[in-house]
Amino acid sequence: MLLAHLIGHYSAIGEGDRIARGGLAPHMLRRIEAYIEAHLDAPLRISELAEIAGLSEFHFARMFKTSTGEPPHRLVQRLRIEKAQRLISQTKMELAEIALSCGFATQSHFSACFRKRIGFTPTAYRRLTE
């Protein structure tokens, strides 16, 4: 720790060369991401993900963000919206059905999240991709 402190504060190492700390082990991160992908259509709780990693919820959330650059909830929501985009542009499924298959409880929640992230409502996005 002393060596890391001295290098970090008193050397000419550039910002991009700083020593990385913390985060989840790569194999654990892959396992958690695979679990998330497989369960996007179901409610995902941080307690489930933390249990897979063998960490407390608080510690897991911190380590996950260190590893991915975003908190677990934001990653899950991003993956759900990406899945919805694929379904909207590649299928003729009803939007309510897409919302449920992507893990959103209601179509209105899906529409609000989609619009916030993409800038268009799901209906407008479908029109643009036709």
Buried (B, 14 or more C-beta within 10 A) or exposed (E): EEEEEEBEEEEEEEEEEEEEEEBBEEEBBEBBBEBBEEBBEEEBEBEBBBEBBEBEBEEBBBBBBEBBEEBBEEBBBEBBBBBBBEBBEEEEBEBBEBBBBBBBEEBEEBBEBBBEBBEBBBEEBBEEEE
